[in-house]
Amino acid sequence: MIDVTTTRKIALDTHLPLLIFVLLISVALLSGLLAGYAMAARQRRSWLHILSYALAIAITIYAVVSLDYPRSGLIRLDAADRAMLQLRDSIH
C-alpha cells in the first residue's frame, strides 16, 4: 500500500517540462502567423476560419494544461480521490 501511495504522489507531482509548453505555444504562434500570411492575400476575412482556428488552438492548449494539472480545470480526478478516501476509511 505504501508503494501505491508513493507512486501516486510522484505521478501527481511530476509535470511536463517547460520546453513542452514553450514548443506548444511556439507552434501555435507560428501556425497563426502562417495562416494570417495566407489570409492576407484575400480581400475579405473569413471569420469562421479565424474563430475555428482560435478555438482549436485554445482547446488544445487548455487540454494539455488541464491534463498536466488534474486537480484543477475541467478534467478532474475526483473518482480517483474518492477511491483513495474510501480505501483509507476502510483501513481505519
C-alpha positions as CSV (number, residue, x, y, z in Angstrom):
1,M,0.0,0.0,0.0
2,I,2.9,2.4,0.7
3,D,4.3,1.9,-2.8
4,V,0.9,2.7,-4.3
5,T,0.6,6.0,-2.5
6,T,4.2,6.9,-3.2
7,T,3.7,6.1,-6.9
8,R,0.5,8.2,-7.0
9,K,2.1,11.1,-5.2
10,I,5.1,11.1,-7.6
11,A,2.8,10.9,-10.6
12,L,0.7,13.9,-9.3
13,D,3.8,16.0,-8.5
14,T,5.6,15.3,-11.8
15,H,4.7,17.8,-14.5
16,L,5.5,18.3,-18.2
17,P,8.8,20.1,-18.8
18,L,8.8,23.8,-19.6
19,L,10.1,23.0,-23.0
20,I,6.9,21.2,-24.0
21,F,4.8,24.3,-23.1
22,V,7.3,26.6,-25.0
23,L,7.1,24.4,-28.0
24,L,3.3,24.2,-27.8
25,I,3.0,28.0,-27.7
26,S,5.6,28.4,-30.4
27,V,3.8,26.1,-32.8
28,A,0.5,27.9,-32.1
29,L,2.1,31.3,-32.8
30,L,3.9,30.1,-35.9
31,S,0.8,28.4,-37.4
32,G,-1.2,31.6,-36.6
33,L,1.5,33.6,-38.4
34,L,1.3,31.3,-41.5
35,A,-2.5,31.3,-41.5
36,G,-2.5,35.1,-41.2
37,Y,0.0,35.5,-44.0
38,A,-2.1,33.2,-46.3
39,M,-5.3,35.1,-45.5
40,A,-3.6,38.5,-46.1
41,A,-3.9,37.9,-49.9
42,R,-7.7,37.6,-49.7
43,Q,-9.9,40.7,-49.9
44,R,-12.3,39.6,-47.2
45,R,-11.6,37.8,-44.0
46,S,-13.3,34.5,-43.2
47,W,-14.5,34.9,-39.6
48,L,-15.5,31.3,-39.5
49,H,-11.9,30.2,-40.2
50,I,-10.5,32.7,-37.8
51,L,-12.7,31.7,-34.9
52,S,-12.4,28.0,-35.5
53,Y,-8.6,28.2,-35.6
54,A,-8.5,30.3,-32.4
55,L,-10.9,27.9,-30.7
56,A,-8.9,24.8,-31.8
57,I,-5.7,26.3,-30.5
58,A,-7.2,27.4,-27.2
59,I,-8.9,24.0,-26.6
60,T,-5.6,22.2,-27.4
61,I,-3.5,24.3,-25.0
62,Y,-6.2,24.1,-22.3
63,A,-6.5,20.3,-22.6
64,V,-2.7,19.9,-22.3
65,V,-2.5,22.1,-19.2
66,S,-5.6,20.5,-17.7
67,L,-4.2,17.0,-18.1
68,D,-0.9,18.2,-16.6
69,Y,-2.7,19.7,-13.6
70,P,-5.6,17.2,-13.0
71,R,-6.8,18.8,-9.7
72,S,-8.0,22.0,-11.5
73,G,-9.9,22.6,-14.7
74,L,-12.5,20.6,-16.4
75,I,-10.5,17.3,-16.4
76,R,-10.7,16.2,-12.8
77,L,-9.6,13.2,-10.7
78,D,-12.5,13.2,-8.3
79,A,-13.2,9.5,-8.8
80,A,-9.6,8.5,-8.0
81,D,-9.7,10.8,-4.9
82,R,-12.9,9.2,-3.7
83,A,-11.5,5.7,-4.2
84,M,-8.4,6.6,-2.2
85,L,-10.5,8.1,0.6
86,Q,-12.8,5.0,0.7
87,L,-9.7,2.8,0.9
88,R,-8.3,5.0,3.7
89,D,-11.6,4.8,5.6
90,S,-11.8,1.0,5.2
91,I,-8.3,0.6,6.7
92,H,-9.2,2.5,9.9
